[in-house]
Amino acid sequence: MVKIRLSRFGSAHNPHYRIVVTDSRNPRDGGYIENLGHYDPRKTTQEYLKVNAERAAYWLSVGAQPTQTARRLLKSQGVKVA
């Protein structure tokens, strides 16, 4: 199953996440199909959340399932999530 989920990068005590499309069997930080954007939960910059809405909508239309956190972030960027 293809999922849209967060993949952690960043140093200790400074989390940053990529919003990625990946196979659900891959590990959290393993390989991915496509990078859709990034998220900084600490909001250290003005652009702490960036999502390619067009590509996210495409992946949702072909059946990718977002995790709860990814769903919340996509909705906040105006992506229609069923």
Summary of the structure (lengths in Angstrom):
residues: 82
radius of gyration: 12.1
end to end distance: 16.9
largest distance: 35.7
contacts: 217
relative contact order: 0.24
helix: 22%
strand: 33%
